[in-house]
Amino acid sequence: MTSGARHRFARLAVVGLLAVPTVSLAAGPAFAAGTSAKTVGCYVQWWNTAWAAKCAPATASGDFKAHVARALQPDYIGPWRYVKKGSTTTFDSGEAWRGVQSSHNYVSYKG
């Protein structure tokens, strides 16, 4: 291989290596965490792909259910779960294989 050919090959290899991290970063899920607004003391908390519906504490007894916006898969709407006033329980939780979106996560309540 001539000196010029080796130089072109080395330049192409460096350019190729610089492009790889950009592609892999763009393809991965976004890292996010957050907490929804409270509904009668209960809320949804999420961490990238995991989420949990919690009460801290519930300010009334009744039925609660979680609504979680999941990226690239159907949103999760959980079953109604009875929570007693004053409870600090986690009443639902799960995983989102492509991540939890940072909006449209909340708890519904019916007393």
All heavy atoms as an XYZ file, in Angstrom:
834
protein
N       0.854     -1.165      0.000
C       0.000      0.000      0.000
C       0.908      1.239      0.000
O       1.851      1.314      0.770
C      -0.908     -0.010      1.240
C      -1.942      1.065      1.225
S      -3.040      1.111      2.680
C      -3.923     -0.388      2.607
N       0.574      2.193     -0.819
C       1.390      3.405     -0.910
C       1.098      4.308      0.272
O       0.083      4.157      0.968
C       1.082      4.163     -2.217
O      -0.244      4.654     -2.143
C       1.285      3.299     -3.440
N       1.975      5.283      0.459
C       1.820      6.220      1.570
C       0.522      7.013      1.432
O      -0.187      7.224      2.413
C       3.021      7.173      1.612
O       2.844      8.142      2.609
N       0.182      7.455      0.229
C      -1.055      8.206      0.005
C      -2.291      7.365      0.298
O      -3.258      7.837      0.870
N      -2.255      6.087     -0.100
C      -3.388      5.199      0.149
C      -3.557      4.946      1.637
O      -4.680      4.923      2.152
C      -3.197      3.878     -0.598
N      -2.443      4.757      2.348
C      -2.529      4.564      3.806
C      -3.101      5.801      4.491
O      -3.885      5.699      5.418
C      -1.144      4.236      4.377
C      -0.819      2.777      4.265
C       0.490      2.468      4.890
N       1.439      2.657      3.790
C       2.736      2.766      3.914
N       3.285      2.735      5.093
N       3.502      2.917      2.876
N      -2.694      6.981      4.008
C      -3.187      8.231      4.594
C      -4.704      8.358      4.385
O      -5.431      8.716      5.312
C      -2.445      9.422      3.973
C      -2.861     10.737      4.547
N      -2.525     11.131      5.812
C      -3.616     11.743      4.020
C      -3.046     12.325      6.044
N      -3.704     12.715      4.967
N      -5.197      8.047      3.166
C      -6.640      8.100      2.894
C      -7.392      7.085      3.752
O      -8.451      7.357      4.291
C      -6.900      7.851      1.410
C      -6.696      9.074      0.541
C      -7.226      8.848     -0.858
N      -6.594      7.723     -1.527
C      -5.458      7.791     -2.220
N      -4.843      8.947     -2.340
N      -4.967      6.718     -2.805
N      -6.836      5.866      3.877
C      -7.452      4.824      4.699
C      -7.546      5.270      6.163
O      -8.583      5.128      6.808
C      -6.663      3.515      4.587
C      -7.238      2.411      5.414
C      -8.370      1.727      5.004
C      -6.654      2.056      6.630
C      -8.911      0.722      5.779
C      -7.198      1.056      7.404
C      -8.325      0.379      6.987
N      -6.467      5.843      6.691
C      -6.464      6.309      8.088
C      -7.482      7.422      8.285
O      -8.190      7.462      9.294
C      -5.071      6.783      8.479
N      -7.588      8.331      7.311
C      -8.540      9.430      7.419
C      -9.978      8.891      7.416
O     -10.816      9.298      8.211
C      -8.335     10.404      6.265
C      -9.068     11.692      6.450
C      -8.748     12.728      5.426
N      -7.862     12.220      4.393
C      -7.646     12.803      3.234
N      -8.241     13.923      2.944
N      -6.831     12.286      2.346
N     -10.270      7.938      6.538
C     -11.599      7.325      6.508
C     -11.914      6.589      7.808
O     -13.036      6.629      8.310
C     -11.731      6.366      5.322
C     -11.849      7.020      3.953
C     -11.768      5.950      2.862
C     -13.139      7.799      3.843
N     -10.941      5.901      8.382
C     -11.149      5.178      9.639
C     -11.479      6.142     10.767
O     -12.381      5.897     11.574
C      -9.906      4.353      9.981
N     -10.773      7.268     10.843
C     -11.038      8.260     11.899
C     -12.429      8.855     11.729
O     -13.186      8.967     12.689
C      -9.943      9.358     11.906
C     -10.345     10.528     12.779
C      -8.623      8.774     12.359
N     -12.785      9.210     10.497
C     -14.115      9.768     10.253
C     -15.189      8.751     10.623
O     -16.199      9.073     11.241
C     -14.251     10.221      8.775
C     -15.699     10.555      8.444
C     -13.354     11.412      8.516
N     -14.980      7.487     10.281
C     -15.936      6.439     10.631
C     -16.084      6.269     12.126
O     -17.185      6.128     12.645
N     -14.986      6.316     12.853
C     -15.046      6.183     14.311
C     -15.752      7.362     14.957
O     -16.472      7.210     15.936
C     -13.637      6.033     14.895
C     -12.963      4.689     14.639
C     -11.517      4.733     15.122
C     -13.714      3.572     15.315
N     -15.559      8.547     14.433
C     -16.237      9.716     14.988
C     -17.740      9.665     14.761
O     -18.511     10.174     15.557
C     -15.664     10.999     14.374
C     -14.231     11.342     14.778
C     -13.741     12.537     13.981
C     -14.142     11.608     16.261
N     -18.181      9.039     13.694
C     -19.613      8.964     13.389
C     -20.339      7.941     14.245
O     -21.520      8.081     14.515
C     -19.809      8.630     11.913
N     -19.678      6.914     14.736
C     -20.325      5.830     15.481
C     -21.004      6.306     16.757
O     -22.167      6.012     16.974
C     -19.326      4.684     15.759
C     -19.913      3.677     16.731
C     -18.944      4.010     14.460
N     -20.351      7.091     17.645
C     -21.045      7.508     18.863
C     -22.302      8.323     18.597
O     -23.282      8.200     19.291
C     -20.008      8.343     19.618
C     -18.697      7.872     19.090
C     -18.962      7.495     17.670
N     -22.302      9.136     17.553
C     -23.475      9.940     17.230
C     -24.662      9.043     16.891
O     -25.761      9.254     17.358
C     -23.162     10.870     16.037
O     -22.026     11.645     16.389
C     -24.321     11.776     15.726
N     -24.438      8.017     16.121
C     -25.514      7.112     15.742
C     -26.033      6.351     16.951
O     -27.225      6.259     17.167
C     -25.022      6.132     14.643
C     -26.052      5.060     14.381
C     -24.702      6.907     13.372
N     -25.144      5.827     17.797
C     -25.596      5.035     18.937
C     -26.308      5.891     19.975
O     -27.243      5.436     20.601
C     -24.421      4.273     19.562
O     -23.495      5.177     20.115
N     -25.910      7.136     20.157
C     -26.600      8.000     21.115
C     -27.998      8.349     20.628
O     -28.938      8.393     21.397
C     -25.795      9.277     21.363
C     -24.526      9.120     22.176
C     -23.782     10.445     22.238
C     -24.832      8.623     23.570
N     -28.153      8.587     19.346
C     -29.457      8.953     18.812
C     -30.437      7.785     18.874
O     -31.632      7.978     18.991
C     -29.311      9.432     17.374
N     -29.944      6.557     18.806
C     -30.824      5.399     18.781
C     -31.306      4.977     20.162
O     -32.287      4.266     20.282
C     -30.115      4.223     18.117
N     -30.647      5.375     21.227
C     -31.010      4.943     22.574
C     -32.174      5.720     23.141
O     -32.522      6.786     22.662
N     -32.831      5.198     24.182
C     -33.945      5.908     24.807
C     -33.451      7.113     25.598
O     -32.320      7.133     26.077
C     -34.548      4.862     25.757
C     -33.419      3.945     26.058
C     -32.559      3.916     24.826
N     -34.278      8.111     25.699
C     -33.931      9.290     26.487
C     -34.044      8.956     27.969
O     -34.942      8.239     28.391
C     -34.871     10.433     26.131
N     -33.118      9.450     28.751
C     -33.178      9.229     30.185
C     -34.007     10.336     30.809
O     -33.750     11.508     30.599
C     -31.773      9.200     30.791
C     -31.029      7.961     30.416
C     -30.214      7.931     29.309
C     -31.184      6.801     31.154
C     -29.549      6.779     28.944
C     -30.529      5.646     30.798
C     -29.701      5.632     29.686
N     -35.021      9.940     31.553
C     -35.924     10.911     32.155
C     -36.387     10.404     33.510
O     -36.376      9.212     33.773
C     -37.137     11.128     31.250
N     -36.781     11.328     34.342
C     -37.358     10.998     35.641
C     -38.306     12.130     35.996
O     -38.103     13.262     35.568
C     -36.281     10.842     36.698
N     -39.321     11.803     36.750
C     -40.243     12.856     37.144
C     -41.340     12.355     38.042
O     -41.420     11.169     38.365
N     -42.188     13.291     38.440
C     -43.323     13.011     39.310
C     -44.517     13.788     38.786
O     -44.400     14.978     38.488
C     -43.004     13.455     40.757
O     -41.820     12.782     41.186
C     -44.129     13.127     41.698
N     -45.658     13.132     38.696
C     -46.875     13.817     38.247
C     -47.446     14.676     39.374
O     -47.029     14.566     40.535
C     -47.912     12.780     37.809
O     -48.435     12.087     38.930
N     -48.414     15.465     39.025
C     -49.162     16.214     40.038
C     -49.908     15.218     40.930
O     -50.269     14.120     40.489
C     -50.144     17.152     39.364
N     -50.156     15.607     42.173
C     -50.871     14.724     43.103
C     -52.378     14.822     42.893
O     -52.908     15.893     42.630
C     -50.533     15.071     44.551
C     -49.131     14.662     44.934
C     -48.858     14.908     46.410
C     -47.440     14.456     46.744
N     -47.131     14.690     48.152
N     -53.038     13.683     43.020
C     -54.493     13.584     43.002
C     -54.897     12.946     44.316
O     -54.591     11.784     44.557
C     -54.969     12.707     41.821
O     -54.492     13.266     40.600
C     -56.480     12.598     41.789
N     -55.505     13.719     45.190
C     -55.913     13.255     46.516
C     -54.715     12.589     47.222
O     -54.838     11.551     47.858
C     -57.140     12.316     46.433
C     -57.783     12.119     47.800
C     -58.188     12.826     45.474
N     -53.533     13.182     47.055
C     -52.327     12.710     47.731
C     -51.559     11.618     46.995
O     -50.518     11.170     47.469
N     -52.035     11.174     45.830
C     -51.372     10.088     45.100
C     -50.857     10.590     43.759
O     -51.407     11.533     43.181
C     -52.335      8.925     44.920
S     -52.932      8.254     46.498
N     -49.813      9.965     43.248
C     -49.125     10.444     42.054
C     -48.403      9.295     41.356
O     -48.256      8.206     41.904
C     -48.109     11.520     42.444
C     -47.073     11.033     43.427
C     -45.841     10.553     42.985
C     -47.325     11.009     44.794
C     -44.889     10.074     43.881
C     -46.389     10.537     45.691
C     -45.175     10.072     45.225
O     -44.231      9.593     46.108
N     -47.934      9.557     40.138
C     -47.084      8.620     39.398
C     -45.665      9.170     39.420
O     -45.449     10.347     39.156
C     -47.559      8.440     37.938
C     -46.574      7.585     37.150
C     -48.942      7.831     37.885
N     -44.712      8.309     39.724
C     -43.294      8.668     39.677
C     -42.631      7.747     38.659
O     -42.962      6.560     38.588
C     -42.653      8.491     41.051
C     -41.221      8.969     41.092
C     -40.644      8.928     42.505
O     -41.183      8.283     43.394
N     -39.560      9.626     42.697
N     -41.725      8.297     37.826
C     -41.063      7.475     36.819
C     -39.573      7.757     36.756
O     -39.109      8.819     37.123
C     -41.723      7.655     35.450
C     -41.604      9.035     34.878
C     -40.627      9.513     34.045
C     -42.494     10.133     35.095
N     -40.854     10.823     33.741
C     -41.994     11.235     34.369
C     -43.663     10.296     35.838
C     -42.630     12.476     34.360
C     -44.275     11.533     35.828
C     -43.764     12.596     35.094
N     -38.852      6.723     36.303
C     -37.400      6.768     36.138
C     -37.074      6.060     34.835
O     -37.054      4.831     34.794
C     -36.679      6.038     37.261
C     -37.172      6.374     38.622
C     -36.669      7.318     39.464
C     -38.271      5.782     39.318
N     -37.389      7.340     40.627
C     -38.386      6.405     40.566
C     -39.191      4.785     38.995
C     -39.350      6.068     41.500
C     -40.162      4.452     39.921
C     -40.230      5.079     41.150
N     -36.831      6.785     33.785
C     -36.511      6.251     32.467
C     -37.488      5.167     32.014
O     -38.448      5.468     31.344
C     -35.061      5.776     32.391
C     -34.614      5.595     30.959
O     -35.051      6.326     30.089
N     -33.784      4.624     30.704
N     -37.301      3.900     32.386
C     -38.202      2.843     31.922
C     -39.107      2.284     33.021
O     -40.027      1.536     32.727
C     -37.411      1.673     31.310
O     -36.526      1.151     32.285
C     -36.629      2.112     30.080
N     -38.871      2.614     34.259
C     -39.692      2.104     35.369
C     -40.623      3.203     35.874
O     -40.324      4.389     35.768
C     -38.800      1.627     36.504
N     -41.747      2.793     36.431
C     -42.677      3.746     37.025
C     -43.407      3.092     38.186
O     -43.466      1.874     38.295
C     -43.683      4.256     35.983
C     -44.512      3.165     35.394
C     -44.229      2.423     34.283
C     -45.737      2.636     35.916
N     -45.205      1.482     34.086
C     -46.141      1.588     35.059
C     -46.526      2.953     37.017
C     -47.310      0.871     35.288
C     -47.679      2.232     37.237
C     -48.062      1.204     36.366
N     -43.971      3.928     39.070
C     -44.759      3.444     40.202
C     -45.813      4.484     40.553
O     -45.560      5.685     40.474
C     -43.864      3.179     41.405
N     -46.998      4.017     40.927
C     -48.074      4.879     41.410
C     -48.070      4.779     42.932
O     -48.158      3.689     43.487
C     -49.407      4.446     40.833
N     -47.946      5.931     43.601
C     -47.757      5.963     45.048
C     -48.700      6.959     45.708
O     -49.196      7.870     45.054
C     -46.327      6.402     45.383
C     -45.240      5.575     44.757
C     -43.886      6.175     45.073
C     -42.754      5.319     44.560
N     -41.468      5.840     44.994
N     -48.874      6.801     47.001
C     -49.610      7.770     47.806
C     -48.695      8.243     48.938
O     -47.939      7.451     49.494
C     -50.871      7.140     48.387
S     -52.048      6.621     47.126
N     -48.785      9.541     49.262
C     -47.861     10.082     50.257
C     -48.473     11.169     51.135
O     -48.048     12.307     51.062
C     -46.624     10.626     49.547
N     -49.376     10.891     51.995
C     -50.336      9.787     52.041
C     -51.587     10.154     51.246
O     -51.789     11.303     50.867
C     -50.662      9.678     53.521
C     -50.589     11.092     54.010
C     -49.466     11.725     53.204
N     -52.454      9.161     51.043
C     -53.750      9.416     50.403
C     -54.578     10.282     51.340
O     -54.644     10.018     52.541
C     -54.465      8.097     50.126
N     -55.172     11.333     50.815
C     -55.954     12.242     51.671
C     -57.432     11.867     51.735
O     -58.204     12.535     52.423
C     -55.801     13.698     51.181
O     -56.225     13.782     49.825
C     -54.354     14.161     51.300
N     -57.822     10.798     51.026
C     -59.194     10.283     51.078
C     -59.166      8.816     50.684
O     -58.283      8.378     49.956
C     -60.099     11.066     50.127
N     -60.122      8.056     51.178
C     -60.253      6.656     50.766
C     -60.978      6.596     49.427
O     -61.835      7.430     49.139
C     -61.056      5.867     51.801
O     -60.359      5.780     53.015
N     -60.631      5.621     48.619
C     -61.316      5.446     47.345
C     -60.507      4.611     46.382
O     -59.490      4.015     46.756
N     -60.976      4.580     45.158
C     -60.313      3.814     44.110
C     -59.398      4.723     43.300
O     -59.791      5.827     42.917
C     -61.349      3.165     43.195
C     -62.151      2.093     43.920
O     -61.524      1.250     44.585
O     -63.393      2.100     43.821
N     -58.204      4.229     43.009
C     -57.198      4.965     42.254
C     -56.711      4.084     41.107
O     -56.675      2.870     41.223
C     -55.991      5.291     43.138
C     -56.274      6.255     44.253
C     -56.843      5.820     45.444
C     -55.969      7.601     44.125
C     -57.095      6.695     46.488
C     -56.207      8.486     45.158
C     -56.773      8.041     46.341
N     -56.309      4.726     40.001
C     -55.631      3.980     38.947
C     -54.591      4.877     38.284
O     -54.754      6.102     38.222
C     -56.594      3.387     37.927
C     -57.264      4.337     36.979
C     -58.099      3.525     35.982
C     -58.988      4.411     35.157
N     -59.780      3.624     34.205
N     -53.523      4.248     37.805
C     -52.417      4.954     37.173
C     -52.619      5.050     35.673
O     -53.143      4.124     35.049
C     -51.110      4.222     37.465
N     -52.204      6.168     35.111
C     -52.138      6.384     33.671
C     -50.684      6.725     33.368
O     -50.144      7.695     33.912
C     -53.016      7.562     33.243
C     -54.461      7.370     33.519
N     -55.356      7.041     32.557
C     -55.164      7.456     34.678
C     -56.570      6.941     33.081
N     -56.468      7.177     34.386
N     -50.031      5.941     32.497
C     -48.608      6.145     32.202
C     -48.415      6.179     30.689
O     -48.817      5.247     29.986
C     -47.741      5.024     32.830
C     -46.277      5.228     32.512
C     -47.969      4.960     34.334
N     -47.797      7.250     30.207
C     -47.498      7.392     28.782
C     -46.163      6.710     28.489
O     -45.120      7.139     28.972
C     -47.435      8.866     28.405
N     -46.220      5.619     27.729
C     -45.012      4.854     27.400
C     -44.598      5.150     25.959
O     -45.436      5.217     25.072
C     -45.257      3.364     27.592
C     -45.683      3.037     29.022
C     -45.847      1.580     29.274
N     -46.892      0.984     28.447
C     -47.286     -0.277     28.570
N     -46.738     -1.068     29.468
N     -48.232     -0.760     27.797
N     -43.296      5.313     25.755
C     -42.779      5.620     24.423
C     -42.826      4.384     23.525
O     -42.440      3.296     23.938
C     -41.343      6.132     24.540
N     -43.318      4.557     22.322
C     -43.342      3.523     21.281
C     -44.060      2.240     21.672
O     -43.741      1.160     21.184
C     -41.917      3.211     20.814
C     -41.141      4.395     20.252
C     -39.716      3.991     19.947
C     -41.817      4.981     19.031
N     -44.999      2.336     22.582
C     -45.877      1.221     22.900
C     -47.146      1.824     23.494
O     -47.152      2.990     23.876
C     -45.214      0.218     23.852
C     -44.974      0.701     25.270
C     -44.179     -0.281     26.097
O     -43.016     -0.061     26.345
N     -44.798     -1.350     26.542
N     -48.253      1.075     23.548
C     -49.496      1.655     24.063
C     -49.333      2.184     25.494
O     -48.578      1.636     26.291
C     -50.479      0.474     24.030
C     -49.909     -0.483     23.035
C     -48.422     -0.321     23.122
N     -50.044      3.260     25.771
C     -50.025      3.808     27.132
C     -50.621      2.794     28.093
O     -51.471      1.984     27.725
C     -50.812      5.108     27.201
C     -50.114      6.244     26.459
O     -48.960      6.054     26.024
O     -50.725      7.305     26.319
N     -50.188      2.857     29.338
C     -50.677      1.955     30.374
C     -51.801      2.653     31.130
O     -51.639      3.798     31.579
C     -49.554      1.590     31.338
C     -50.028      0.779     32.515
C     -50.153     -0.600     32.424
C     -50.369      1.385     33.713
C     -50.603     -1.350     33.496
C     -50.812      0.638     34.797
C     -50.927     -0.727     34.676
O     -51.370     -1.462     35.745
N     -52.917      1.986     31.283
C     -54.009      2.443     32.150
C     -54.317      1.274     33.057
O     -54.810      0.238     32.621
C     -55.253      2.865     31.355
C     -54.883      3.997     30.390
C     -56.363      3.296     32.304
C     -55.983      4.376     29.441
N     -53.964      1.424     34.326
C     -54.072      0.322     35.271
C     -55.482      0.064     35.757
O     -56.409      0.827     35.484
N     -55.627     -1.002     36.510
C     -56.929     -1.314     37.108
C     -57.188     -0.402     38.312
O     -56.257      0.154     38.895
C     -56.749     -2.766     37.559
C     -55.287     -2.885     37.848
C     -54.605     -2.003     36.842
N     -58.451     -0.269     38.660
C     -58.783      0.485     39.867
C     -58.294     -0.295     41.076
O     -58.479     -1.506     41.161
C     -60.293      0.707     39.969
C     -60.813      1.677     38.948
C     -61.481      1.365     37.806
C     -60.705      3.097     38.978
N     -61.790      2.510     37.124
C     -61.333      3.589     37.815
C     -60.138      4.004     39.868
C     -61.409      4.955     37.520
C     -60.217      5.356     39.583
C     -60.836      5.823     38.426
N     -57.652      0.398     42.004
C     -57.164     -0.218     43.250
C     -57.682      0.615     44.425
O     -57.571      1.837     44.421
C     -55.634     -0.217     43.309
C     -54.950     -0.801     42.093
C     -54.795     -2.305     42.230
N     -54.271     -2.908     41.023
C     -53.029     -3.285     40.850
N     -52.141     -3.128     41.777
N     -52.656     -3.851     39.716
N     -58.222     -0.060     45.415
C     -58.732      0.644     46.593
C     -57.568      1.031     47.493
O     -56.706      0.207     47.813
C     -59.726     -0.215     47.371
C     -60.286      0.520     48.565
C     -61.288      1.462     48.397
C     -59.790      0.297     49.840
C     -61.799      2.161     49.475
C     -60.285      0.989     50.933
C     -61.296      1.930     50.741
O     -61.789      2.624     51.810
N     -57.555      2.297     47.912
C     -56.531      2.810     48.838
C     -57.263      3.515     49.971
O     -58.175      4.312     49.740
C     -55.560      3.783     48.128
C     -54.570      4.375     49.109
C     -54.830      3.084     46.984
N     -56.858      3.201     51.192
C     -57.470      3.785     52.381
C     -56.827      5.137     52.712
O     -55.627      5.328     52.516
C     -57.288      2.813     53.551
C     -58.103      3.133     54.752
C     -58.001      2.002     55.771
C     -58.882      2.312     56.948
N     -58.937      1.215     57.903
N     -57.623      6.063     53.218
C     -57.130      7.379     53.627
C     -55.954      7.213     54.592
O     -55.989      6.375     55.498
C     -58.245      8.179     54.297
C     -57.806      9.561     54.734
C     -58.940     10.324     55.381
C     -58.455     11.702     55.819
N     -59.542     12.498     56.387
N     -54.903      8.004     54.382
C     -53.722      7.954     55.245
C     -52.668      6.950     54.780
O     -51.560      6.923     55.314
N     -52.995      6.130     53.781
C     -52.061      5.108     53.304
C     -50.887      5.753     52.552
O     -51.049      6.733     51.836
C     -52.788      4.144     52.373
O     -51.875      3.226     51.828
N     -49.716      5.168     52.712
C     -48.527      5.582     51.967
C     -48.049      4.436     51.069
O     -46.862      4.225     50.886
C     -47.390      6.018     52.914
O     -47.097      4.928     53.786
C     -47.770      7.241     53.713
N     -48.980      3.741     50.494
C     -48.701      2.551     49.695
C     -48.275      2.884     48.263
O     -48.554      3.965     47.754
C     -49.956      1.651     49.654
O     -49.623      0.428     49.042
C     -51.088      2.302     48.887
N     -47.614      1.932     47.638
C     -47.427      1.914     46.189
C     -48.500      0.965     45.664
O     -48.514     -0.206     46.020
C     -46.023      1.396     45.804
O     -45.052      2.306     46.320
C     -45.862      1.275     44.298
N     -49.434      1.472     44.858
C     -50.566      0.633     44.470
C     -50.474      0.099     43.045
O     -51.308     -0.691     42.625
C     -51.902      1.359     44.700
C     -52.090      2.615     43.901
C     -52.638      2.571     42.627
C     -51.738      3.842     44.430
C     -52.819      3.729     41.899
C     -51.921      5.003     43.710
C     -52.460      4.950     42.440
N     -49.472      0.485     42.281
C     -49.282     -0.047     40.938
C     -47.863      0.317     40.496
O     -47.308      1.322     40.949
C     -50.302      0.551     39.967
C     -50.560     -0.305     38.732
O     -49.839     -1.306     38.539
O     -51.477      0.031     37.965
N     -47.278     -0.492     39.619
C     -45.939     -0.205     39.102
C     -45.694     -1.034     37.853
O     -46.440     -1.965     37.563
C     -44.868     -0.503     40.157
O     -44.866     -1.879     40.477
N     -44.655     -0.678     37.124
C     -44.356     -1.436     35.924
C     -43.135     -0.924     35.198
O     -42.415     -0.060     35.687
N     -42.932     -1.463     34.009
C     -41.804     -1.121     33.148
C     -42.330     -0.712     31.779
O     -43.368     -1.194     31.339
C     -40.881     -2.333     32.960
C     -40.178     -2.785     34.213
C     -39.013     -1.910     34.593
O     -38.353     -1.358     33.693
O     -38.764     -1.770     35.790
N     -41.609      0.150     31.125
C     -41.886      0.535     29.747
C     -40.623      0.237     28.953
O     -39.591      0.854     29.194
C     -42.230      2.015     29.657
N     -40.669     -0.726     28.042
C     -39.452     -1.188     27.403
C     -38.771     -0.135     26.549
O     -37.597     -0.242     26.256
C     -39.657     -2.484     26.629
C     -40.803     -2.519     25.670
C     -42.077     -2.909     25.953
C     -40.791     -2.175     24.293
N     -42.861     -2.824     24.831
C     -42.095     -2.382     23.793
C     -39.822     -1.713     23.416
C     -42.432     -2.137     22.462
C     -40.176     -1.468     22.092
C     -41.450     -1.682     21.639
N     -39.445      0.947     26.148
C     -38.812      2.036     25.401
C     -38.785      3.340     26.187
O     -38.457      4.381     25.648
C     -39.527      2.274     24.077
C     -39.271      1.224     23.063
C     -37.848      1.326     22.588
N     -37.681      0.526     21.394
C     -36.567      0.459     20.734
N     -35.529      1.130     21.132
N     -36.480     -0.288     19.672
N     -39.160      3.300     27.447
C     -39.096      4.490     28.287
C     -40.460      5.082     28.594
O     -41.429      4.865     27.870
N     -40.513      5.825     29.672
C     -41.720      6.540     30.081
C     -41.590      7.973     29.588
O     -40.556      8.603     29.759
C     -41.889      6.520     31.617
C     -43.107      7.329     32.038
C     -41.996      5.084     32.120
N     -42.633      8.477     28.956
C     -42.611      9.851     28.485
C     -42.764     10.807     29.655
O     -43.266     10.434     30.708
C     -43.709     10.065     27.460
C     -43.501      9.194     26.221
C     -44.549      9.435     25.173
O     -44.869     10.573     24.857
N     -45.099      8.353     24.639
N     -42.339     12.041     29.458
C     -42.327     12.982     30.570
C     -43.634     13.748     30.744
O     -43.717     14.624     31.597
C     -41.169     13.966     30.407
O     -41.326     14.683     29.203
N     -44.653     13.432     29.974
C     -45.951     14.086     30.164
C     -47.068     13.050     30.033
O     -46.842     11.941     29.553
C     -46.137     15.195     29.120
O     -46.095     14.661     27.820
N     -48.238     13.404     30.479
C     -49.431     12.548     30.421
C     -49.363     11.366     31.378
O     -49.897     10.303     31.096
C     -49.736     12.092     28.997
C     -49.830     13.220     28.016
N     -50.786     14.203     28.135
C     -49.085     13.544     26.945
C     -50.624     15.075     27.163
N     -49.592     14.703     26.432
N     -48.692     11.529     32.503
C     -48.673     10.520     33.559
C     -49.462     11.104     34.726
O     -49.182     12.222     35.157
C     -47.226     10.221     33.978
C     -46.399      9.756     32.820
O     -46.785      8.878     32.077
N     -45.230     10.367     32.638
N     -50.445     10.362     35.208
C     -51.268     10.873     36.296
C     -52.035      9.746     36.968
O     -52.042      8.614     36.496
C     -52.234     11.949     35.778
C     -53.179     11.484     34.687
C     -54.456     11.050     34.994
C     -52.779     11.498     33.356
C     -55.326     10.616     34.012
C     -53.645     11.075     32.351
C     -54.910     10.642     32.681
O     -55.760     10.219     31.699
N     -52.698     10.098     38.064
C     -53.532      9.162     38.813
C     -54.973      9.642     38.731
O     -55.252     10.829     38.910
C     -53.071      9.097     40.292
C     -54.068      8.351     41.142
C     -51.702      8.444     40.387
N     -55.894      8.709     38.448
C     -57.327      9.004     38.488
C     -57.881      8.528     39.825
O     -57.394      7.564     40.409
C     -58.072      8.274     37.370
O     -57.749      8.822     36.117
N     -58.933      9.200     40.276
C     -59.529      8.882     41.586
C     -61.046      8.876     41.465
O     -61.634      9.716     40.780
C     -59.098      9.932     42.604
C     -59.884      9.900     43.899
C     -59.623      8.922     44.841
C     -60.861     10.839     44.166
C     -60.339      8.871     46.034
C     -61.585     10.814     45.342
C     -61.323      9.825     46.278
O     -62.026      9.775     47.443
N     -61.660      7.914     42.128
C     -63.119      7.949     42.330
C     -63.380      7.531     43.766
O     -62.891      6.503     44.209
C     -63.883      7.117     41.304
C     -63.624      5.635     41.319
C     -64.456      4.924     40.252
C     -64.207      3.437     40.266
N     -65.000      2.738     39.282
N     -64.078      8.348     44.475
C     -64.308      8.130     45.904
C     -65.500      7.277     46.192
O     -66.248      6.839     45.405
